[in-house]
Amino acid sequence: MNHMIVMTTMPDMASAEELADNLVGDSLAACVNILPVMKSIYRWQGKCQHGAEHQLIIKTCADRYKEIESYIEKHHPYELPEIIGLPIQQGLAAYLTWVTENCEKN
């Protein structure tokens, strides 16, 4: 099974933790890391914006990506959330087995 990292940002710790809890609780992800507040500078609606966000690093199986994408889109407070999927090309076999076991559909 192929594994991947999905990345998204959230505007505050409470919403980041809620999203992470739900993804892990629903077996869509084996693990979600929430990074401390970071400053984001981006162009939105033709203007340069500055904001504070938390980066989420979601470890999952590639066959769960579409479900994760749909879940984030449905529950994200932003009009256009960051949702980026990156393949995991290599990793500790035992860890990747653990990811697989914890992302199995119930």
MDAnalysis code that builds the backbone (N, CA, C; Angstrom):
import MDAnalysis as mda
import numpy as np

u = mda.Universe.empty(318, n_residues=106, atom_resindex=np.repeat(np.arange(106), 3), trajectory=True)
u.add_TopologyAttr("name", ["N", "CA", "C"] * 106)
u.add_TopologyAttr("resid", np.arange(1, 107))
u.add_TopologyAttr("resname", ["MET", "ASN", "HIS", "MET", "ILE", "VAL", "MET", "THR", "THR", "MET", "PRO", "ASP", "MET", "ALA", "SER", "ALA", "GLU", "GLU", "LEU", "ALA", "ASP", "ASN", "LEU", "VAL", "GLY", "ASP", "SER", "LEU", "ALA", "ALA", "CYS", "VAL", "ASN", "ILE", "LEU", "PRO", "VAL", "MET", "LYS", "SER", "ILE", "TYR", "ARG", "TRP", "GLN", "GLY", "LYS", "CYS", "GLN", "HIS", "GLY", "ALA", "GLU", "HIS", "GLN", "LEU", "ILE", "ILE", "LYS", "THR", "CYS", "ALA", "ASP", "ARG", "TYR", "LYS", "GLU", "ILE", "GLU", "SER", "TYR", "ILE", "GLU", "LYS", "HIS", "HIS", "PRO", "TYR", "GLU", "LEU", "PRO", "GLU", "ILE", "ILE", "GLY", "LEU", "PRO", "ILE", "GLN", "GLN", "GLY", "LEU", "ALA", "ALA", "TYR", "LEU", "THR", "TRP", "VAL", "THR", "GLU", "ASN", "CYS", "GLU", "LYS", "ASN"])
u.atoms.positions = np.array([
    [0.844, -1.179, 0.000],
    [0.000, 0.000, 0.000],
    [0.887, 1.240, 0.000],
    [0.506, 2.243, -0.745],
    [1.245, 3.498, -0.799],
    [0.856, 4.387, 0.367],
    [1.806, 5.115, 0.860],
    [1.590, 6.011, 1.982],
    [1.834, 7.438, 1.544],
    [1.247, 8.382, 2.286],
    [1.438, 9.775, 1.931],
    [1.306, 10.675, 3.139],
    [1.765, 11.894, 2.940],
    [1.584, 12.968, 3.902],
    [0.640, 13.966, 3.255],
    [-0.376, 14.356, 3.999],
    [-1.289, 15.402, 3.555],
    [-1.048, 16.598, 4.467],
    [-0.950, 17.766, 3.859],
    [-0.702, 18.979, 4.638],
    [-1.869, 19.937, 4.484],
    [-2.207, 20.567, 5.599],
    [-3.193, 21.640, 5.600],
    [-2.825, 22.604, 6.709],
    [-3.423, 23.774, 6.692],
    [-3.211, 24.746, 7.757],
    [-4.549, 25.065, 8.400],
    [-4.492, 25.439, 9.675],
    [-5.691, 25.853, 10.412],
    [-5.385, 27.165, 11.117],
    [-6.432, 27.979, 11.363],
    [-6.203, 29.313, 11.915],
    [-5.890, 29.349, 13.412],
    [-6.198, 28.269, 14.145],
    [-5.957, 28.282, 15.588],
    [-5.800, 26.849, 16.086],
    [-5.282, 26.716, 17.311],
    [-5.008, 25.394, 17.875],
    [-6.283, 24.589, 18.094],
    [-7.350, 25.216, 18.529],
    [-8.595, 24.484, 18.792],
    [-9.118, 23.812, 17.519],
    [-9.156, 24.543, 16.422],
    [-9.655, 23.948, 15.169],
    [-8.674, 22.915, 14.628],
    [-7.372, 23.131, 14.829],
    [-6.364, 22.160, 14.393],
    [-6.517, 20.846, 15.157],
    [-6.688, 20.934, 16.473],
    [-6.850, 19.728, 17.288],
    [-8.147, 18.997, 16.958],
    [-9.211, 19.732, 16.729],
    [-10.490, 19.099, 16.383],
    [-10.370, 18.337, 15.070],
    [-9.774, 18.961, 14.064],
    [-9.594, 18.296, 12.776],
    [-8.724, 17.052, 12.938],
    [-7.614, 17.183, 13.659],
    [-6.704, 16.052, 13.872],
    [-7.410, 14.917, 14.616],
    [-8.122, 15.247, 15.684],
    [-8.858, 14.222, 16.450],
    [-9.835, 13.466, 15.572],
    [-10.547, 14.191, 14.717],
    [-11.546, 13.550, 13.858],
    [-10.908, 12.686, 12.781],
    [-9.819, 13.142, 12.186],
    [-9.145, 12.342, 11.158],
    [-8.594, 11.049, 11.746],
    [-7.957, 11.136, 12.922],
    [-7.417, 9.933, 13.568],
    [-8.559, 9.071, 14.097],
    [-9.551, 9.700, 14.702],
    [-10.689, 8.958, 15.257],
    [-11.469, 8.185, 14.207],
    [-11.542, 8.724, 12.999],
    [-12.256, 8.051, 11.898],
    [-11.348, 7.153, 11.066],
    [-10.118, 6.917, 11.522],
    [-9.121, 6.087, 10.841],
    [-8.769, 6.590, 9.451],
    [-8.933, 7.877, 9.223],
    [-8.489, 8.460, 7.958],
    [-6.994, 8.744, 7.999],
    [-6.454, 8.899, 9.205],
    [-5.031, 9.158, 9.393],
    [-4.546, 8.339, 10.581],
    [-3.287, 7.926, 10.514],
    [-2.680, 7.217, 11.642],
    [-2.156, 8.209, 12.664],
    [-1.719, 9.373, 12.193],
    [-1.090, 10.363, 13.065],
    [-1.197, 11.728, 12.406],
    [-1.402, 12.752, 13.230],
    [-1.385, 14.126, 12.750],
    [-0.480, 14.927, 13.679],
    [0.518, 15.577, 13.111],
    [1.364, 16.494, 13.873],
    [0.844, 17.907, 13.665],
    [0.746, 18.652, 14.745],
    [0.330, 20.053, 14.681],
    [1.526, 20.894, 15.093],
    [2.011, 21.683, 14.170],
    [3.171, 22.516, 14.442],
    [2.739, 23.797, 15.153],
    [3.660, 24.386, 15.909],
    [3.320, 25.634, 16.599],
    [2.969, 26.733, 15.601],
    [2.440, 27.788, 16.130],
    [2.021, 28.913, 15.292],
    [3.155, 29.360, 14.382],
    [2.806, 29.610, 13.150],
    [3.755, 30.127, 12.167],
    [3.112, 31.322, 11.488],
    [3.916, 32.139, 10.888],
    [3.398, 33.278, 10.144],
    [3.309, 32.893, 8.680],
    [2.153, 33.128, 8.088],
    [1.953, 32.866, 6.664],
    [1.762, 34.191, 5.936],
    [2.424, 34.305, 4.813],
    [2.276, 35.470, 3.946],
    [1.853, 34.935, 2.585],
    [0.721, 35.402, 2.112],
    [0.141, 34.829, 0.894],
    [-0.689, 35.868, 0.156],
    [-0.933, 35.605, -1.122],
    [-1.768, 36.490, -1.924],
    [-3.182, 35.914, -1.921],
    [-4.149, 36.748, -1.560],
    [-5.543, 36.324, -1.555],
    [-6.388, 37.488, -2.044],
    [-7.198, 37.215, -3.041],
    [-8.083, 38.202, -3.648],
    [-7.317, 39.463, -4.060],
    [-6.140, 39.235, -4.650],
    [-5.339, 40.308, -5.214],
    [-4.508, 41.106, -4.230],
    [-4.522, 40.723, -2.953],
    [-3.776, 41.475, -1.946],
    [-2.841, 40.563, -1.176],
    [-1.718, 41.116, -0.761],
    [-0.786, 40.389, 0.091],
    [-1.350, 40.357, 1.512],
    [-1.496, 39.146, 2.047],
    [-2.086, 38.951, 3.375],
    [-1.041, 38.387, 4.325],
    [-1.211, 38.662, 5.601],
    [-0.374, 38.099, 6.661],
    [-1.305, 37.449, 7.672],
    [-0.938, 36.255, 8.136],
    [-1.763, 35.603, 9.138],
    [-0.976, 34.584, 9.935],
    [-1.516, 34.226, 11.081],
    [-0.933, 33.186, 11.928],
    [-1.711, 31.894, 11.695],
    [-0.990, 30.797, 11.527],
    [-1.626, 29.512, 11.258],
    [-0.844, 28.390, 11.923],
    [-1.497, 27.235, 12.018],
    [-0.849, 26.003, 12.450],
    [-0.790, 25.059, 11.256],
    [0.365, 24.481, 10.998],
    [0.540, 23.497, 9.928],
    [0.212, 22.120, 10.480],
    [-0.616, 21.369, 9.773],
    [-0.918, 19.988, 10.128],
    [-0.218, 19.072, 9.143],
    [0.464, 18.065, 9.667],
    [1.143, 17.054, 8.865],
    [0.423, 15.739, 9.152],
    [-0.299, 15.254, 8.160],
    [-1.197, 14.113, 8.312],
    [-0.568, 12.903, 7.640],
    [-0.317, 11.828, 8.419],
    [0.244, 10.598, 7.863],
    [-0.893, 9.615, 7.600],
    [-0.949, 9.124, 6.348],
    [-2.072, 8.294, 5.948],
    [-1.679, 7.360, 4.806],
    [-2.644, 6.600, 4.342],
    [-2.482, 5.733, 3.167],
    [-3.070, 6.454, 1.959],
    [-2.437, 6.274, 0.827],
    [-2.843, 6.998, -0.382],
    [-4.294, 6.734, -0.758],
    [-4.796, 5.541, -0.484],
    [-6.180, 5.249, -0.861],
    [-7.204, 5.972, 0.008],
    [-6.773, 6.666, 1.049],
    [-7.685, 7.448, 1.897],
    [-7.657, 8.942, 1.546],
    [-6.799, 9.320, 0.569],
    [-6.625, 10.748, 0.262],
    [-7.941, 11.447, -0.075],
    [-8.720, 10.910, -0.971],
    [-9.952, 11.581, -1.407],
    [-10.899, 11.801, -0.231],
    [-10.974, 10.827, 0.681],
    [-11.822, 10.988, 1.865],
    [-11.304, 12.109, 2.762],
    [-9.985, 12.171, 2.929],
    [-9.388, 13.237, 3.735],
    [-9.635, 14.588, 3.081],
    [-9.409, 14.665, 1.783],
    [-9.642, 15.919, 1.066],
    [-11.084, 16.383, 1.248],
    [-12.033, 15.480, 1.066],
    [-13.451, 15.826, 1.225],
    [-13.766, 16.260, 2.643],
    [-13.205, 15.548, 3.621],
    [-13.449, 15.887, 5.019],
    [-12.912, 17.283, 5.343],
    [-11.689, 17.558, 4.918],
    [-11.099, 18.871, 5.192],
    [-11.912, 19.968, 4.513],
    [-12.261, 19.771, 3.243],
    [-13.050, 20.785, 2.530],
    [-14.368, 21.077, 3.250],
    [-15.010, 20.032, 3.741],
    [-16.319, 20.179, 4.402],
    [-16.205, 20.871, 5.756],
    [-15.127, 20.628, 6.493],
    [-15.023, 21.111, 7.873],
    [-14.039, 22.262, 8.073],
    [-13.412, 22.719, 7.025],
    [-12.388, 23.763, 7.144],
    [-13.030, 25.141, 7.152],
    [-12.541, 26.045, 7.999],
    [-13.142, 27.387, 8.063],
    [-12.763, 28.300, 6.884],
    [-11.727, 27.945, 6.126],
    [-11.303, 28.806, 5.017],
    [-12.135, 28.537, 3.768],
    [-12.315, 29.568, 2.971],
    [-12.990, 29.427, 1.689],
    [-12.202, 28.502, 0.758],
    [-10.877, 28.624, 0.794],
    [-9.992, 27.807, -0.035],
    [-8.871, 27.252, 0.837],
    [-9.073, 26.074, 1.429],
    [-8.042, 25.525, 2.313],
    [-6.869, 24.939, 1.538],
    [-5.696, 25.003, 2.172],
    [-4.533, 24.287, 1.640],
    [-4.771, 22.798, 1.884],
    [-4.719, 22.019, 0.829],
    [-4.755, 20.555, 0.940],
    [-3.762, 20.036, -0.082],
    [-2.632, 19.547, 0.404],
    [-1.560, 19.083, -0.470],
    [-1.184, 17.667, -0.057],
    [-1.150, 16.758, -1.009],
    [-0.749, 15.376, -0.752],
    [0.628, 15.098, -1.338],
    [1.503, 14.557, -0.502],
    [2.862, 14.232, -0.919],
    [3.112, 12.740, -0.708],
    [3.622, 12.039, -1.710],
    [3.893, 10.611, -1.520],
    [5.071, 10.392, -0.578],
    [4.973, 9.357, 0.215],
    [6.102, 8.912, 1.029],
    [6.826, 7.872, 0.182],
    [8.026, 8.180, -0.234],
    [8.764, 7.281, -1.110],
    [9.548, 6.229, -0.350],
    [9.964, 6.560, 0.852],
    [10.690, 5.602, 1.676],
    [10.344, 5.857, 3.130],
    [10.486, 4.827, 3.938],
    [10.248, 4.971, 5.364],
    [10.528, 3.659, 6.070],
    [10.658, 3.730, 7.375],
    [10.868, 2.538, 8.185],
    [9.690, 1.595, 7.973],
    [9.959, 0.375, 7.562],
    [8.905, -0.581, 7.214],
    [7.921, -0.779, 8.360],
    [8.430, -0.910, 9.573],
    [7.541, -1.127, 10.720],
    [6.624, 0.073, 10.934],
    [7.139, 1.286, 10.728],
    [6.316, 2.489, 10.879],
    [5.231, 2.535, 9.806],
    [5.602, 2.245, 8.571],
    [4.625, 2.279, 7.485],
    [3.562, 1.195, 7.661],
    [3.947, 0.050, 8.208],
    [2.958, -0.987, 8.531],
    [1.980, -0.458, 9.570],
    [2.504, 0.244, 10.583],
    [1.647, 0.848, 11.607],
    [0.683, 1.859, 10.987],
    [1.160, 2.672, 10.055],
    [0.280, 3.633, 9.371],
    [-0.834, 2.872, 8.665],
    [-0.469, 1.836, 7.926],
    [-1.467, 1.039, 7.208],
    [-2.506, 0.468, 8.161],
    [-2.062, -0.138, 9.240],
    [-2.977, -0.760, 10.200],
    [-3.922, 0.267, 10.817],
    [-3.460, 1.493, 10.976],
    [-4.289, 2.507, 11.632],
    [-5.103, 3.355, 10.676],
    [-5.020, 3.047, 9.394],
    [-5.836, 3.742, 8.389],
    [-6.806, 2.797, 7.687],
    [-6.931, 1.589, 8.222],
    [-7.834, 0.630, 7.593],
    [-9.269, 1.078, 7.785],
    [-10.060, 0.912, 6.744],
    [-11.463, 1.282, 6.806],
    [-12.184, 0.380, 7.802],
    [-13.006, 1.021, 8.625],
    [-13.752, 0.267, 9.651],
    [-14.922, -0.473, 9.052],
])
